[in-house]
Amino acid sequence: MDAAIFDNDGTLLDTMPYWRYTPLEFLLAHQLPVDPELLGKMYASSSRKMIAGFCERYGLDEEAASREAESYMNRHYLHDAHFKTPAVPAFLARMKEKGVKMCVATAAPREFAGNGLRRLGILDCFEFVTDNQECGLNKRQPEFFVHLLDRLGATADRAWVFEDALYAMESAKAAGLRVCAIEDGTQISDREEIRKIADVYIQDYSELL
């Protein structure tokens, strides 16, 4: 392995539950009604889609609401974020010792993700942190991973992607990279498909040490 591309939320940091419940924070902040049945759906649903639904229902500005919800997440990165598993720092240190070039590719704003990684002391492990906005591509496109490999100076046959989301794994595989899947409770509905597509499937980074 010459290079490794890491997702952040649900892969390096255990922040997916925070993302999934930002719609609840939004409802409380605006004193909007909270449907108890909705709470059960939030954990397995996209927060952006839920916020969009609230905006349509209550006549709110979707762009402004999305920015507000992301600001809640930045607070969590700055104060609450913790490692996906306790072995994350040791695994990254091992990779760095072996000369593997690493980066973080997140669907969240890269500045926010960087805040969490810096707070936990692992930001310096990575060559860079990028997101869907920086290069005009996203993780649903194989070209996104090809672009990252170019930045890392690596080839697909010598690179791995560490992910929790099925759609990103599919794109990475289409680009010729190998995939290490990290189990996350928010992705449980895709677990069987993830197991099929992943080259390696883990629940804890200690399994790789």
N, C-alpha and C positions, 0 to 999 in steps of 0.2 A: 504494500500500500504506500503510495506517494502522497495521496491527498484524501481529505475527508471533509464532506459537506454536512454540517449539522443543522437540522431544524432547531428552533429554540423552545417554543411552548409545547409542553408534553414530551419533550425529548431531552433537552438539557435542564430545563426548569419545569417544576410541577405547577405550572400556571394556567393550564387549561380550565380548571374549575373557576378560576377568577374570570377568565374570558366568558365562560358560559353563563355566569351570573351577573355580568354587567347590565343586561336588560333589567334585572331586578333593582340594581342600584339606580338605574335611570328612572324607573317607575317611582321609587321612593323619593328621589330627589325632586320629582315634579308633582308629587302628591297625587299620582294617578292610581286607580284601583289595581290591586294585586289579586289575580285569580289564582286560588290555591292549585287548581288543576294545571295551570300554566307552569308552575314551579317544577313539576315533574318533567315537563317537556324541555325546559331550558338546558338541562345538563347534556342532552343529546342533540341540541339544535345549534345552528349558527347564530351567534349573538348579533351579527350584522343583519341577518334576515329578520330576526325578532324585532330589532330596533326599527327596521324599515316598516314592519307591520304596525308597530305602535304609532309611527309617524303618519301612516295612512289612516289609521283609525281615529287619531286625535287631531289631525290637520297640522302636524308639526313639520319643521324643516328637516329633511332626512340628513342632509350633509352636516348641518350644525349638530344634530343629535348624534351622529356617528363620531364627530370630533369630541363631543362631550364624553361619550362612552369610552373612547380611547384614552381620554385624560384620566378616567378612573383607573384604567389599566396602568398608566404610567405611575400613578401613586402606588399601586401594588408592586411594580417592579422596584421602585425606590425604597419600599418599606417592608413588603411582605414576602416577596418571591423567595423560594428555597429550591434546592437541587431536586431534580427528578428522583434521583436515588443518592444516598450518601457517597457512593463510589465514583460519582462524576469527576471530582477533582483529581483523584488518583488515576483514573482512566485517561484523562486529558494529559496529565503529566507524563504518563507512559508513552502516549502517542508523540508528544513533543520530544521526548528523549530519543525516540526512534527517527526523528527528522520528518515526521509526517506534517505536511502543510494543511492547516485547518481553517475553515471559515464558517460563519453562521449565515444561513439564508432563512429569513422569517417572513411570514405574511403580515406580521405586525410592523408598525413603524420602527425602523432600525435604531433610531435614537432611543426609543423606549426600551427596546430589547437590550441595547448597550448599557442602559442604566442598571438593569437587573444583573447583567453579567459582571459589570464593574463592581457593584455592591457586594457580590459574592466572591470577588477576587479571581475570576477566570477570564476576564476580557483579554488579557495579554496572551492567552493561549492561541488566539486567532489572528490570521492575517488581516481579516476585515469582517465586518458585519454588514449584510446587505438585505434589501427587502424587495417587494414587488414593484416599487416605484422607481428605484434608482436606475434601472436599465431599460424600463419599458416592457419587461417580460415578467412572467409569473411562473409559479411551480406547477401549473397545469400544462406547461409547454416544455418539451424536451430541450428546446433551444436555451431555456433558462439555465439548465445544468451545464450545457456545453459552454455557455458564456462564463460560468463560474470556473470551470476547468481551465479555460484560457487565462483567467485572472490568476489562478493558482499555478499555472505553468505545468499542468498535469494532463494525462490522457485518461480516457474513460476506463480502459482496461486495468488501470492502476489506481482507481479511485472508488471510494465507498460513500454512500449517502446514509445518514442516520436520521430516521423519520418515524413519526407516529401516524401520519395521515396517508391513507391509501392512494388518493389521487396524485400526491407528490411522488410516491413510490413508483406508480405506473409511469410517470413522466421520466423519472430517473432511469428506470429500466429501459425505456424506449431510447434513451440517450446512450445506453451501453454501460451504465454504472451498476455496481452491485449495491444491494440494500441490506442494511441492518435495521430491522423494525424494533421499536421500543413500545411495549404494551402501554396503552393509556385507556383508562376507563371511559373517556368520552368517545372513543373510537370502537367500542365493543360491538356495534352492529356490523362493522367491517372486519371483525377479527379473523374469520375464516378465510376471506379473500386476501387479507394481509399475510396470513400464514402461508398461503399458496405462492404469493409473489416474492416474498422476502427470501434472501439467501441465508440470513440468520435472523432468528426471532428471540428477543430477550425480554425479561421483566426487570432486570437489574444489571447495571454495568459491572458489578462484581463478577458476573458470569464470564466476562471477557478478560479479566485480570489473571 
